[in-house]
Amino acid sequence: MDADGTNWRNVTREFPGRERKPTWSPDGTQIAFDGGDSFKSDIYLVNIDGTGIVRLTDHPEWDQYPAWSPDGTQIAFSSDRDGSTEIYVVA
């Protein structure tokens, strides 16, 4: 979307599920988001032009709320993969 609110773009058109909680990379080239269905979610990356969707996590529980490190080298996220909600980091 342009600064004036025009030129909206769907960057996850090819993603086969629900996408939530997008967060921009510090350098502005990628968006991290959690996506999945009603039973689980994983953390994904997509380039801002909609290309290159990459799954960063693959677990049968809820991985969600991605947040970039200030230098853009890591993403922290919340997960209940060990039975209680904890914070994890992926590089």
GINORGI-V365545 format. One record per residue. N is the residue number from 1. PSI is psi in radians with two decimals (* if undefined). Layout:
n:N psi:PSI
n:N psi:PSI
This chain:
n:1 psi:2.42
n:2 psi:2.87
n:3 psi:-0.46
n:4 psi:0.10
n:5 psi:0.06
n:6 psi:3.01
n:7 psi:0.87
n:8 psi:2.51
n:9 psi:2.37
n:10 psi:1.93
n:11 psi:-0.03
n:12 psi:0.48
n:13 psi:-0.62
n:14 psi:-0.07
n:15 psi:2.23
n:16 psi:0.93
n:17 psi:-2.81
n:18 psi:2.42
n:19 psi:2.37
n:20 psi:2.80
n:21 psi:0.98
n:22 psi:2.54
n:23 psi:2.29
n:24 psi:2.51
n:25 psi:2.67
n:26 psi:-0.54
n:27 psi:-0.04
n:28 psi:0.22
n:29 psi:-0.31
n:30 psi:2.84
n:31 psi:2.25
n:32 psi:2.52
n:33 psi:2.84
n:34 psi:2.48
n:35 psi:2.70
n:36 psi:-2.49
n:37 psi:-2.76
n:38 psi:-0.13
n:39 psi:-0.30
n:40 psi:2.89
n:41 psi:2.69
n:42 psi:2.98
n:43 psi:2.35
n:44 psi:2.79
n:45 psi:2.57
n:46 psi:2.48
n:47 psi:2.69
n:48 psi:-0.23
n:49 psi:0.06
n:50 psi:-0.01
n:51 psi:2.84
n:52 psi:0.74
n:53 psi:2.22
n:54 psi:2.31
n:55 psi:2.17
n:56 psi:-0.52
n:57 psi:2.70
n:58 psi:1.64
n:59 psi:2.57
n:60 psi:-0.04
n:61 psi:-2.94
n:62 psi:1.95
n:63 psi:2.13
n:64 psi:3.08
n:65 psi:1.02
n:66 psi:2.55
n:67 psi:2.24
n:68 psi:2.57
n:69 psi:2.73
n:70 psi:-0.56
n:71 psi:-0.02
n:72 psi:0.19
n:73 psi:-0.24
n:74 psi:2.74
n:75 psi:2.18
n:76 psi:2.60
n:77 psi:2.80
n:78 psi:2.45
n:79 psi:2.58
n:80 psi:0.49
n:81 psi:-0.40
n:82 psi:0.31
n:83 psi:-0.29
n:84 psi:2.72
n:85 psi:2.18
n:86 psi:2.94
n:87 psi:2.32
n:88 psi:2.81
n:89 psi:2.38
n:90 psi:2.44
n:91 psi:*
